[in-house]
Amino acid sequence: MMLPYFAGLRLAGVACTFVCLCLSVTANAQESERPLRWWKGNLHTHSLWSDGDDFPEMIASWYAERDYNFLALSDHNVLSRGQRWMSFEKIVARSDEGILPRYQAKFGKAWVETRGTPGQANYEVRLKPLDEFRCLVEQAGKFIMIEGEEVSDKAQGKPVHMNVSNLSQLIEPVGGATVQEVMQNNLRLMLEHEKASGRQVLPHLNHPNFGYAVVAADIAKTIEERFFEVYNGHPGVNQLGDKDHQSIESMWDVVNAMRIAWLDAQPIMGIATDDSHEYHGKPGSRPGRGWVMVRARYLTPEHLILAMKAGDFYASSGVELDDVQFDARSRKLSLKIAAEGSATYETKFIVVSKVAGTDSGSQQATGSDKKSQAEQPPLPVAKVAMTVAGLTPEYTMKADDLYVRAIVTSSLPHVDPSLDDQKQQAWTQPVGYSQP
């Protein structure tokens, strides 16, 4: 109906109308752009494919039904692919007699594959691969699965474990003479795989204090590693350290002080995970203890990983944040905490200052490399710059601050603690390390 009108216009008028129409379409496209939002997920999970005690689709359902948005299965040195049968006797030994009836009740007897004779040694259950069961749990815009692996290696008798999320092929651990060399060798394979596959891949270092295997210097000097677990829900990973070893959180600041002051490298960012193995109420590493909240427009592995690489996420063991903002011009970090009932909140802003000094972590930061320590200037000190109560804490960096991060602690206890007297918390990422 508009054609006769356009036909009578001069060329310039048609061009003007076309431009106006284009601007209108562009404005509509901008208005319909999906808003940024927070997505909740766990990147460290085990199943019967390695040393977990439940079927992978049962585990995925647990997370999906509790308002998680993404989950990475990360079994040790294996991907959930291909044909895999497991002895029912071994499954029960790892879990309990009710595991198969629960599995059948959840997904139906037609879904659960068995072979052999019940009650006999040849009775087995097929473990379903990710590509086969993901259609049962995934829902667009609500919940997705991400393929992952825990590359489990060792050096000098110590465990060195690194997760890699959204990979397309198995990465075999390659070893090394030292802990740092193992980290670097395996990380190199992960980054080469990312480049060759043309996909976004997220490597992260797992539980540094597990077996007290990884010291701060190992992490700091592996500068390509940008993520590590600041909180892991497994009760056996020595989260708080001991009289001879740093806590993981204090290690975080030592690593970043070394990177910024000594190595001219980007700080490492902190992830919270479950490292879940037990799903039937047994003591151990259970689901729901730690997760990441990632701010992105779309629920895809690529968008989530790109947001994490940009630092647009926080780690949590219970506290939720409505907003985290850092203004590079004013160097102000501002938070908005999501209130839960009558809970109260305390936020500590942690900074590392340019003022020279030493701290209790300096020796552990460099490990046995005492010559390297002597050649370096004193390590900058991490300190609590400000403690703020309430739901809208903020902190403006001082001239000597190298970076700032925040830890929010709720008055509420953790719903399933892995530590004594554990409270719900949230950890934001270090910001301000680049001068505005």
Secondary structure as UniProt FT lines:
FT   HELIX           3..7
FT   HELIX           11..31
FT   STRAND          37..42
FT   TURN            48..51
FT   HELIX           56..64
FT   TURN            65..67
FT   STRAND          70..73
FT   STRAND          85..87
FT   HELIX           88..94
FT   TURN            97..98
FT   HELIX           99..107
FT   TURN            109..111
FT   STRAND          114..115
FT   TURN            118..119
FT   TURN            121..122
FT   STRAND          124..126
FT   HELIX           130..137
FT   TURN            140..142
FT   STRAND          143..155
FT   TURN            156..157
FT   STRAND          158..165
FT   HELIX           179..197
FT   STRAND          202..205
FT   TURN            208..209
FT   HELIX           210..212
FT   HELIX           216..221
FT   TURN            223..224
FT   STRAND          227..232
FT   TURN            235..236
FT   TURN            239..240
FT   TURN            243..244
FT   HELIX           248..261
FT   STRAND          269..273
FT   STRAND          291..296
FT   HELIX           301..309
FT   TURN            310..311
FT   STRAND          313..316
FT   STRAND          321..327
FT   TURN            328..331
FT   STRAND          332..337
FT   TURN            341..342
FT   STRAND          345..353
FT   TURN            360..361
FT   HELIX           362..366
FT   TURN            367..368
FT   HELIX           370..375
FT   STRAND          382..389
FT   STRAND          394..396
FT   TURN            399..400
FT   STRAND          401..413
FT   TURN            420..421
FT   STRAND          423..427
//
